[in-house]
C-alpha cells in the first residue's frame, strides 16, 4: 500500500514537471516518458515505451548513449547538460 502510494506520487510529480523526463532501463530502452519529453521528441508516449533510444531518436542517440554509459559505469550523475 505505501509503495503504491509512493509510486503514484512519483508519477504525479514526473507527469507535472515543467521539463521533459524519461526513464530508461540498462539497455537504454524507455521505461517512462512524461508528456513534455514526448512533445519534444515527437513520437507518442506509447511509441517510446520499450523502444531503445536509437530507435526513437536516431539523431540524438550518438549524444545520449555515451552519457548513459558514463552514468552506468561511474554510478555518478551527469549534471548541467541541456539537450535541445
Phi and psi restraints in degrees (range 20) as a CNS / XPLOR table:
assign (resid 1 and name C) (resid 2 and name N)
       (resid 2 and name CA) (resid 2 and name C) 1.0 -65.1 20.0 2
assign (resid 2 and name N) (resid 2 and name CA)
       (resid 2 and name C) (resid 3 and name N) 1.0 -39.1 20.0 2
assign (resid 2 and name C) (resid 3 and name N)
       (resid 3 and name CA) (resid 3 and name C) 1.0 -63.7 20.0 2
assign (resid 3 and name N) (resid 3 and name CA)
       (resid 3 and name C) (resid 4 and name N) 1.0 -41.7 20.0 2
assign (resid 3 and name C) (resid 4 and name N)
       (resid 4 and name CA) (resid 4 and name C) 1.0 -62.9 20.0 2
assign (resid 4 and name N) (resid 4 and name CA)
       (resid 4 and name C) (resid 5 and name N) 1.0 -42.1 20.0 2
assign (resid 4 and name C) (resid 5 and name N)
       (resid 5 and name CA) (resid 5 and name C) 1.0 -65.9 20.0 2
assign (resid 5 and name N) (resid 5 and name CA)
       (resid 5 and name C) (resid 6 and name N) 1.0 -40.3 20.0 2
assign (resid 5 and name C) (resid 6 and name N)
       (resid 6 and name CA) (resid 6 and name C) 1.0 -63.8 20.0 2
assign (resid 6 and name N) (resid 6 and name CA)
       (resid 6 and name C) (resid 7 and name N) 1.0 -41.4 20.0 2
assign (resid 6 and name C) (resid 7 and name N)
       (resid 7 and name CA) (resid 7 and name C) 1.0 -63.9 20.0 2
assign (resid 7 and name N) (resid 7 and name CA)
       (resid 7 and name C) (resid 8 and name N) 1.0 -42.4 20.0 2
assign (resid 7 and name C) (resid 8 and name N)
       (resid 8 and name CA) (resid 8 and name C) 1.0 -62.6 20.0 2
assign (resid 8 and name N) (resid 8 and name CA)
       (resid 8 and name C) (resid 9 and name N) 1.0 -40.8 20.0 2
assign (resid 8 and name C) (resid 9 and name N)
       (resid 9 and name CA) (resid 9 and name C) 1.0 -64.4 20.0 2
assign (resid 9 and name N) (resid 9 and name CA)
       (resid 9 and name C) (resid 10 and name N) 1.0 -43.2 20.0 2
assign (resid 9 and name C) (resid 10 and name N)
       (resid 10 and name CA) (resid 10 and name C) 1.0 -62.1 20.0 2
assign (resid 10 and name N) (resid 10 and name CA)
       (resid 10 and name C) (resid 11 and name N) 1.0 -48.6 20.0 2
assign (resid 10 and name C) (resid 11 and name N)
       (resid 11 and name CA) (resid 11 and name C) 1.0 -61.8 20.0 2
assign (resid 11 and name N) (resid 11 and name CA)
       (resid 11 and name C) (resid 12 and name N) 1.0 -40.0 20.0 2
assign (resid 11 and name C) (resid 12 and name N)
       (resid 12 and name CA) (resid 12 and name C) 1.0 -62.1 20.0 2
assign (resid 12 and name N) (resid 12 and name CA)
       (resid 12 and name C) (resid 13 and name N) 1.0 -42.8 20.0 2
assign (resid 12 and name C) (resid 13 and name N)
       (resid 13 and name CA) (resid 13 and name C) 1.0 -62.1 20.0 2
assign (resid 13 and name N) (resid 13 and name CA)
       (resid 13 and name C) (resid 14 and name N) 1.0 -48.1 20.0 2
assign (resid 13 and name C) (resid 14 and name N)
       (resid 14 and name CA) (resid 14 and name C) 1.0 -65.0 20.0 2
assign (resid 14 and name N) (resid 14 and name CA)
       (resid 14 and name C) (resid 15 and name N) 1.0 -41.8 20.0 2
assign (resid 14 and name C) (resid 15 and name N)
       (resid 15 and name CA) (resid 15 and name C) 1.0 -64.2 20.0 2
assign (resid 15 and name N) (resid 15 and name CA)
       (resid 15 and name C) (resid 16 and name N) 1.0 -30.5 20.0 2
assign (resid 15 and name C) (resid 16 and name N)
       (resid 16 and name CA) (resid 16 and name C) 1.0 -101.3 20.0 2
assign (resid 16 and name N) (resid 16 and name CA)
       (resid 16 and name C) (resid 17 and name N) 1.0 7.6 20.0 2
assign (resid 16 and name C) (resid 17 and name N)
       (resid 17 and name CA) (resid 17 and name C) 1.0 -68.5 20.0 2
assign (resid 17 and name N) (resid 17 and name CA)
       (resid 17 and name C) (resid 18 and name N) 1.0 143.2 20.0 2
assign (resid 17 and name C) (resid 18 and name N)
       (resid 18 and name CA) (resid 18 and name C) 1.0 -78.8 20.0 2
assign (resid 18 and name N) (resid 18 and name CA)
       (resid 18 and name C) (resid 19 and name N) 1.0 0.0 20.0 2
assign (resid 18 and name C) (resid 19 and name N)
       (resid 19 and name CA) (resid 19 and name C) 1.0 -118.7 20.0 2
assign (resid 19 and name N) (resid 19 and name CA)
       (resid 19 and name C) (resid 20 and name N) 1.0 162.6 20.0 2
assign (resid 19 and name C) (resid 20 and name N)
       (resid 20 and name CA) (resid 20 and name C) 1.0 -77.1 20.0 2
assign (resid 20 and name N) (resid 20 and name CA)
       (resid 20 and name C) (resid 21 and name N) 1.0 129.3 20.0 2
assign (resid 20 and name C) (resid 21 and name N)
       (resid 21 and name CA) (resid 21 and name C) 1.0 -130.7 20.0 2
assign (resid 21 and name N) (resid 21 and name CA)
       (resid 21 and name C) (resid 22 and name N) 1.0 131.9 20.0 2
assign (resid 21 and name C) (resid 22 and name N)
       (resid 22 and name CA) (resid 22 and name C) 1.0 -129.9 20.0 2
assign (resid 22 and name N) (resid 22 and name CA)
       (resid 22 and name C) (resid 23 and name N) 1.0 146.9 20.0 2
assign (resid 22 and name C) (resid 23 and name N)
       (resid 23 and name CA) (resid 23 and name C) 1.0 -119.6 20.0 2
assign (resid 23 and name N) (resid 23 and name CA)
       (resid 23 and name C) (resid 24 and name N) 1.0 133.3 20.0 2
assign (resid 23 and name C) (resid 24 and name N)
       (resid 24 and name CA) (resid 24 and name C) 1.0 -119.5 20.0 2
assign (resid 24 and name N) (resid 24 and name CA)
       (resid 24 and name C) (resid 25 and name N) 1.0 155.9 20.0 2
assign (resid 24 and name C) (resid 25 and name N)
       (resid 25 and name CA) (resid 25 and name C) 1.0 -89.3 20.0 2
assign (resid 25 and name N) (resid 25 and name CA)
       (resid 25 and name C) (resid 26 and name N) 1.0 -175.0 20.0 2
assign (resid 25 and name C) (resid 26 and name N)
       (resid 26 and name CA) (resid 26 and name C) 1.0 -68.7 20.0 2
assign (resid 26 and name N) (resid 26 and name CA)
       (resid 26 and name C) (resid 27 and name N) 1.0 -12.6 20.0 2
assign (resid 26 and name C) (resid 27 and name N)
       (resid 27 and name CA) (resid 27 and name C) 1.0 -100.9 20.0 2
assign (resid 27 and name N) (resid 27 and name CA)
       (resid 27 and name C) (resid 28 and name N) 1.0 12.0 20.0 2
assign (resid 27 and name C) (resid 28 and name N)
       (resid 28 and name CA) (resid 28 and name C) 1.0 63.5 20.0 2
assign (resid 28 and name N) (resid 28 and name CA)
       (resid 28 and name C) (resid 29 and name N) 1.0 34.2 20.0 2
assign (resid 28 and name C) (resid 29 and name N)
       (resid 29 and name CA) (resid 29 and name C) 1.0 -97.8 20.0 2
assign (resid 29 and name N) (resid 29 and name CA)
       (resid 29 and name C) (resid 30 and name N) 1.0 142.3 20.0 2
assign (resid 29 and name C) (resid 30 and name N)
       (resid 30 and name CA) (resid 30 and name C) 1.0 -67.3 20.0 2
assign (resid 30 and name N) (resid 30 and name CA)
       (resid 30 and name C) (resid 31 and name N) 1.0 130.0 20.0 2
assign (resid 30 and name C) (resid 31 and name N)
       (resid 31 and name CA) (resid 31 and name C) 1.0 -106.3 20.0 2
assign (resid 31 and name N) (resid 31 and name CA)
       (resid 31 and name C) (resid 32 and name N) 1.0 -33.3 20.0 2
assign (resid 31 and name C) (resid 32 and name N)
       (resid 32 and name CA) (resid 32 and name C) 1.0 -148.7 20.0 2
assign (resid 32 and name N) (resid 32 and name CA)
       (resid 32 and name C) (resid 33 and name N) 1.0 142.2 20.0 2
assign (resid 32 and name C) (resid 33 and name N)
       (resid 33 and name CA) (resid 33 and name C) 1.0 -141.0 20.0 2
assign (resid 33 and name N) (resid 33 and name CA)
       (resid 33 and name C) (resid 34 and name N) 1.0 129.1 20.0 2
assign (resid 33 and name C) (resid 34 and name N)
       (resid 34 and name CA) (resid 34 and name C) 1.0 -86.3 20.0 2
assign (resid 34 and name N) (resid 34 and name CA)
       (resid 34 and name C) (resid 35 and name N) 1.0 169.3 20.0 2
assign (resid 34 and name C) (resid 35 and name N)
       (resid 35 and name CA) (resid 35 and name C) 1.0 -61.1 20.0 2
assign (resid 35 and name N) (resid 35 and name CA)
       (resid 35 and name C) (resid 36 and name N) 1.0 -37.1 20.0 2
assign (resid 35 and name C) (resid 36 and name N)
       (resid 36 and name CA) (resid 36 and name C) 1.0 -64.0 20.0 2
assign (resid 36 and name N) (resid 36 and name CA)
       (resid 36 and name C) (resid 37 and name N) 1.0 -41.4 20.0 2
assign (resid 36 and name C) (resid 37 and name N)
       (resid 37 and name CA) (resid 37 and name C) 1.0 -68.1 20.0 2
assign (resid 37 and name N) (resid 37 and name CA)
       (resid 37 and name C) (resid 38 and name N) 1.0 -39.2 20.0 2
assign (resid 37 and name C) (resid 38 and name N)
       (resid 38 and name CA) (resid 38 and name C) 1.0 -58.8 20.0 2
assign (resid 38 and name N) (resid 38 and name CA)
       (resid 38 and name C) (resid 39 and name N) 1.0 -43.4 20.0 2
assign (resid 38 and name C) (resid 39 and name N)
       (resid 39 and name CA) (resid 39 and name C) 1.0 -66.4 20.0 2
assign (resid 39 and name N) (resid 39 and name CA)
       (resid 39 and name C) (resid 40 and name N) 1.0 -36.3 20.0 2
assign (resid 39 and name C) (resid 40 and name N)
       (resid 40 and name CA) (resid 40 and name C) 1.0 -68.4 20.0 2
assign (resid 40 and name N) (resid 40 and name CA)
       (resid 40 and name C) (resid 41 and name N) 1.0 -41.3 20.0 2
assign (resid 40 and name C) (resid 41 and name N)
       (resid 41 and name CA) (resid 41 and name C) 1.0 -79.9 20.0 2
assign (resid 41 and name N) (resid 41 and name CA)
       (resid 41 and name C) (resid 42 and name N) 1.0 -34.7 20.0 2
assign (resid 41 and name C) (resid 42 and name N)
       (resid 42 and name CA) (resid 42 and name C) 1.0 110.6 20.0 2
assign (resid 42 and name N) (resid 42 and name CA)
       (resid 42 and name C) (resid 43 and name N) 1.0 -62.2 20.0 2
assign (resid 42 and name C) (resid 43 and name N)
       (resid 43 and name CA) (resid 43 and name C) 1.0 -61.7 20.0 2
assign (resid 43 and name N) (resid 43 and name CA)
       (resid 43 and name C) (resid 44 and name N) 1.0 155.8 20.0 2
assign (resid 43 and name C) (resid 44 and name N)
       (resid 44 and name CA) (resid 44 and name C) 1.0 -60.7 20.0 2
assign (resid 44 and name N) (resid 44 and name CA)
       (resid 44 and name C) (resid 45 and name N) 1.0 163.1 20.0 2
assign (resid 44 and name C) (resid 45 and name N)
       (resid 45 and name CA) (resid 45 and name C) 1.0 -58.8 20.0 2
assign (resid 45 and name N) (resid 45 and name CA)
       (resid 45 and name C) (resid 46 and name N) 1.0 -43.3 20.0 2
assign (resid 45 and name C) (resid 46 and name N)
       (resid 46 and name CA) (resid 46 and name C) 1.0 -61.8 20.0 2
assign (resid 46 and name N) (resid 46 and name CA)
       (resid 46 and name C) (resid 47 and name N) 1.0 -33.7 20.0 2
assign (resid 46 and name C) (resid 47 and name N)
       (resid 47 and name CA) (resid 47 and name C) 1.0 -72.5 20.0 2
assign (resid 47 and name N) (resid 47 and name CA)
       (resid 47 and name C) (resid 48 and name N) 1.0 -18.4 20.0 2
assign (resid 47 and name C) (resid 48 and name N)
       (resid 48 and name CA) (resid 48 and name C) 1.0 -82.2 20.0 2
assign (resid 48 and name N) (resid 48 and name CA)
       (resid 48 and name C) (resid 49 and name N) 1.0 -46.6 20.0 2
assign (resid 48 and name C) (resid 49 and name N)
       (resid 49 and name CA) (resid 49 and name C) 1.0 -59.6 20.0 2
assign (resid 49 and name N) (resid 49 and name CA)
       (resid 49 and name C) (resid 50 and name N) 1.0 126.4 20.0 2
assign (resid 49 and name C) (resid 50 and name N)
       (resid 50 and name CA) (resid 50 and name C) 1.0 83.6 20.0 2
assign (resid 50 and name N) (resid 50 and name CA)
       (resid 50 and name C) (resid 51 and name N) 1.0 -6.4 20.0 2
assign (resid 50 and name C) (resid 51 and name N)
       (resid 51 and name CA) (resid 51 and name C) 1.0 -97.4 20.0 2
assign (resid 51 and name N) (resid 51 and name CA)
       (resid 51 and name C) (resid 52 and name N) 1.0 145.3 20.0 2
assign (resid 51 and name C) (resid 52 and name N)
       (resid 52 and name CA) (resid 52 and name C) 1.0 -72.8 20.0 2
assign (resid 52 and name N) (resid 52 and name CA)
       (resid 52 and name C) (resid 53 and name N) 1.0 150.9 20.0 2
assign (resid 52 and name C) (resid 53 and name N)
       (resid 53 and name CA) (resid 53 and name C) 1.0 -55.3 20.0 2
assign (resid 53 and name N) (resid 53 and name CA)
       (resid 53 and name C) (resid 54 and name N) 1.0 -34.0 20.0 2
assign (resid 53 and name C) (resid 54 and name N)
       (resid 54 and name CA) (resid 54 and name C) 1.0 -60.8 20.0 2
assign (resid 54 and name N) (resid 54 and name CA)
       (resid 54 and name C) (resid 55 and name N) 1.0 -31.7 20.0 2
assign (resid 54 and name C) (resid 55 and name N)
       (resid 55 and name CA) (resid 55 and name C) 1.0 -79.5 20.0 2
assign (resid 55 and name N) (resid 55 and name CA)
       (resid 55 and name C) (resid 56 and name N) 1.0 -40.0 20.0 2
assign (resid 55 and name C) (resid 56 and name N)
       (resid 56 and name CA) (resid 56 and name C) 1.0 -79.1 20.0 2
assign (resid 56 and name N) (resid 56 and name CA)
       (resid 56 and name C) (resid 57 and name N) 1.0 -40.7 20.0 2
assign (resid 56 and name C) (resid 57 and name N)
       (resid 57 and name CA) (resid 57 and name C) 1.0 -128.5 20.0 2
assign (resid 57 and name N) (resid 57 and name CA)
       (resid 57 and name C) (resid 58 and name N) 1.0 71.7 20.0 2
assign (resid 57 and name C) (resid 58 and name N)
       (resid 58 and name CA) (resid 58 and name C) 1.0 -56.9 20.0 2
assign (resid 58 and name N) (resid 58 and name CA)
       (resid 58 and name C) (resid 59 and name N) 1.0 -37.3 20.0 2
assign (resid 58 and name C) (resid 59 and name N)
       (resid 59 and name CA) (resid 59 and name C) 1.0 -74.2 20.0 2
assign (resid 59 and name N) (resid 59 and name CA)
       (resid 59 and name C) (resid 60 and name N) 1.0 -31.8 20.0 2
assign (resid 59 and name C) (resid 60 and name N)
       (resid 60 and name CA) (resid 60 and name C) 1.0 -85.0 20.0 2
assign (resid 60 and name N) (resid 60 and name CA)
       (resid 60 and name C) (resid 61 and name N) 1.0 -16.8 20.0 2
assign (resid 60 and name C) (resid 61 and name N)
       (resid 61 and name CA) (resid 61 and name C) 1.0 -60.5 20.0 2
assign (resid 61 and name N) (resid 61 and name CA)
       (resid 61 and name C) (resid 62 and name N) 1.0 -35.9 20.0 2
assign (resid 61 and name C) (resid 62 and name N)
       (resid 62 and name CA) (resid 62 and name C) 1.0 -62.8 20.0 2
assign (resid 62 and name N) (resid 62 and name CA)
       (resid 62 and name C) (resid 63 and name N) 1.0 -26.9 20.0 2
assign (resid 62 and name C) (resid 63 and name N)
       (resid 63 and name CA) (resid 63 and name C) 1.0 -88.0 20.0 2
assign (resid 63 and name N) (resid 63 and name CA)
       (resid 63 and name C) (resid 64 and name N) 1.0 -44.1 20.0 2
assign (resid 63 and name C) (resid 64 and name N)
       (resid 64 and name CA) (resid 64 and name C) 1.0 -72.6 20.0 2
assign (resid 64 and name N) (resid 64 and name CA)
       (resid 64 and name C) (resid 65 and name N) 1.0 -43.4 20.0 2
assign (resid 64 and name C) (resid 65 and name N)
       (resid 65 and name CA) (resid 65 and name C) 1.0 -57.9 20.0 2
assign (resid 65 and name N) (resid 65 and name CA)
       (resid 65 and name C) (resid 66 and name N) 1.0 -47.1 20.0 2
assign (resid 65 and name C) (resid 66 and name N)
       (resid 66 and name CA) (resid 66 and name C) 1.0 -61.3 20.0 2
assign (resid 66 and name N) (resid 66 and name CA)
       (resid 66 and name C) (resid 67 and name N) 1.0 -34.1 20.0 2
assign (resid 66 and name C) (resid 67 and name N)
       (resid 67 and name CA) (resid 67 and name C) 1.0 -66.0 20.0 2
assign (resid 67 and name N) (resid 67 and name CA)
       (resid 67 and name C) (resid 68 and name N) 1.0 -46.9 20.0 2
assign (resid 67 and name C) (resid 68 and name N)
       (resid 68 and name CA) (resid 68 and name C) 1.0 -61.0 20.0 2
assign (resid 68 and name N) (resid 68 and name CA)
       (resid 68 and name C) (resid 69 and name N) 1.0 -42.9 20.0 2
assign (resid 68 and name C) (resid 69 and name N)
       (resid 69 and name CA) (resid 69 and name C) 1.0 -62.6 20.0 2
assign (resid 69 and name N) (resid 69 and name CA)
       (resid 69 and name C) (resid 70 and name N) 1.0 -38.7 20.0 2
assign (resid 69 and name C) (resid 70 and name N)
       (resid 70 and name CA) (resid 70 and name C) 1.0 -64.6 20.0 2
assign (resid 70 and name N) (resid 70 and name CA)
       (resid 70 and name C) (resid 71 and name N) 1.0 -43.4 20.0 2
assign (resid 70 and name C) (resid 71 and name N)
       (resid 71 and name CA) (resid 71 and name C) 1.0 -61.0 20.0 2
assign (resid 71 and name N) (resid 71 and name CA)
       (resid 71 and name C) (resid 72 and name N) 1.0 -46.5 20.0 2
assign (resid 71 and name C) (resid 72 and name N)
       (resid 72 and name CA) (resid 72 and name C) 1.0 -67.0 20.0 2
assign (resid 72 and name N) (resid 72 and name CA)
       (resid 72 and name C) (resid 73 and name N) 1.0 -37.5 20.0 2
assign (resid 72 and name C) (resid 73 and name N)
       (resid 73 and name CA) (resid 73 and name C) 1.0 -77.8 20.0 2
assign (resid 73 and name N) (resid 73 and name CA)
       (resid 73 and name C) (resid 74 and name N) 1.0 -33.9 20.0 2
assign (resid 73 and name C) (resid 74 and name N)
       (resid 74 and name CA) (resid 74 and name C) 1.0 -96.4 20.0 2
assign (resid 74 and name N) (resid 74 and name CA)
       (resid 74 and name C) (resid 75 and name N) 1.0 -17.2 20.0 2
assign (resid 74 and name C) (resid 75 and name N)
       (resid 75 and name CA) (resid 75 and name C) 1.0 60.3 20.0 2
assign (resid 75 and name N) (resid 75 and name CA)
       (resid 75 and name C) (resid 76 and name N) 1.0 25.8 20.0 2
assign (resid 75 and name C) (resid 76 and name N)
       (resid 76 and name CA) (resid 76 and name C) 1.0 -119.5 20.0 2
assign (resid 76 and name N) (resid 76 and name CA)
       (resid 76 and name C) (resid 77 and name N) 1.0 146.3 20.0 2
assign (resid 76 and name C) (resid 77 and name N)
       (resid 77 and name CA) (resid 77 and name C) 1.0 -70.1 20.0 2
assign (resid 77 and name N) (resid 77 and name CA)
       (resid 77 and name C) (resid 78 and name N) 1.0 154.8 20.0 2
assign (resid 77 and name C) (resid 78 and name N)
       (resid 78 and name CA) (resid 78 and name C) 1.0 -107.3 20.0 2
assign (resid 78 and name N) (resid 78 and name CA)
       (resid 78 and name C) (resid 79 and name N) 1.0 119.3 20.0 2
assign (resid 78 and name C) (resid 79 and name N)
       (resid 79 and name CA) (resid 79 and name C) 1.0 -108.7 20.0 2
assign (resid 79 and name N) (resid 79 and name CA)
       (resid 79 and name C) (resid 80 and name N) 1.0 158.0 20.0 2
assign (resid 79 and name C) (resid 80 and name N)
       (resid 80 and name CA) (resid 80 and name C) 1.0 60.1 20.0 2
assign (resid 80 and name N) (resid 80 and name CA)
       (resid 80 and name C) (resid 81 and name N) 1.0 41.3 20.0 2
assign (resid 80 and name C) (resid 81 and name N)
       (resid 81 and name CA) (resid 81 and name C) 1.0 -114.3 20.0 2
assign (resid 81 and name N) (resid 81 and name CA)
       (resid 81 and name C) (resid 82 and name N) 1.0 126.2 20.0 2
assign (resid 81 and name C) (resid 82 and name N)
       (resid 82 and name CA) (resid 82 and name C) 1.0 -117.6 20.0 2
assign (resid 82 and name N) (resid 82 and name CA)
       (resid 82 and name C) (resid 83 and name N) 1.0 126.0 20.0 2
assign (resid 82 and name C) (resid 83 and name N)
       (resid 83 and name CA) (resid 83 and name C) 1.0 -107.5 20.0 2
assign (resid 83 and name N) (resid 83 and name CA)
       (resid 83 and name C) (resid 84 and name N) 1.0 137.3 20.0 2
